[in-house]
Amino acid sequence: MISKEEVQHIAKLARLGLNDEEIERTQKELSAILDYIEQLKEINTEGVEPTSHSVVIENVLREDIGKPERQEKKLLEMSPQKKDNYFKVKPIF
């Protein structure tokens, strides 16, 4: 079982102000959680593939495919200043 001092230390780290009643309740709850984790450690998971989600999810978005048509000529024609095939802009530095 987790000690009261450990609960107080955790509460201090989390910046929680717990009274004596809350410390006792938290002590029991944290101990139950840690006991459950110990039970989970006993489960044989050999051969079980790790997953990041319990439900199979597929990407429902479309593929990111570039459009073959190019619009550079139109944009360069509309540009107020250009040099060769580039936009001419004021220097930044």
FENRA-V492445 format. One record per residue. RES is the residue in one small letter. PSI is psi in degrees with one decimal (* if undefined). D_CENTER is the distance of its C-alpha to the mean C-alpha in Angstrom with 2 decimals. Layout:
{{RES:PSI:D_CENTER} {RES:PSI:D_CENTER}}
This chain:
{{m:141.2:31.81} {i:140.3:29.71} {s:162.5:32.07} {k:-35.2:32.39} {e:-39.3:31.98} {e:-40.8:28.58} {v:-41.8:27.52} {q:-39.0:28.95} {h:-45.0:27.14} {i:-42.2:23.72} {a:-38.8:24.70} {k:-43.8:25.75} {l:-37.1:22.48} {a:1.2:20.64} {r:45.3:23.49} {l:131.7:24.79} {g:100.8:28.49} {l:137.2:29.62} {n:178.3:33.27} {d:-40.6:35.09} {e:-42.6:34.60} {e:-34.6:30.81} {i:-43.6:30.75} {e:-44.6:32.74} {r:-43.5:30.61} {t:-36.3:27.36} {q:-46.2:29.16} {k:-42.6:30.01} {e:-45.4:26.57} {l:-38.4:24.77} {s:-41.1:27.58} {a:-39.8:27.20} {i:-45.7:23.47} {l:-36.6:24.35} {d:-40.5:27.28} {y:-39.3:25.19} {i:-39.2:22.87} {e:-38.6:26.13} {q:-40.7:27.28} {l:-31.8:24.19} {k:-24.0:24.92} {e:-12.9:28.34} {i:135.6:27.17} {n:113.1:28.11} {t:16.0:25.13} {e:130.9:27.10} {g:-2.4:26.94} {v:124.2:23.88} {e:131.6:21.37} {p:144.3:17.76} {t:155.9:15.45} {s:-10.8:11.80} {h:144.2:13.19} {s:-17.0:16.65} {v:136.3:17.79} {v:126.3:18.58} {i:136.4:16.94} {e:147.7:18.59} {n:120.2:17.71} {v:2.2:20.07} {l:158.5:20.03} {r:162.1:22.95} {e:149.1:23.11} {d:93.8:22.84} {i:129.7:26.53} {g:150.1:28.41} {k:134.3:31.57} {p:-27.3:34.70} {e:136.5:36.63} {r:142.2:36.54} {q:14.8:37.27} {e:-41.2:37.91} {k:-43.3:41.63} {k:-43.6:41.30} {l:-41.7:38.91} {l:-35.5:41.19} {e:-34.9:44.17} {m:-12.7:42.60} {s:137.0:41.60} {p:-32.9:43.95} {q:136.5:44.04} {k:156.6:43.51} {k:122.8:44.67} {d:-123.5:45.07} {n:32.1:42.02} {y:154.1:39.71} {f:139.3:39.02} {k:125.2:40.75} {v:163.7:38.94} {k:146.4:39.84} {p:147.7:38.75} {i:-37.5:35.80} {f:*:37.05}}
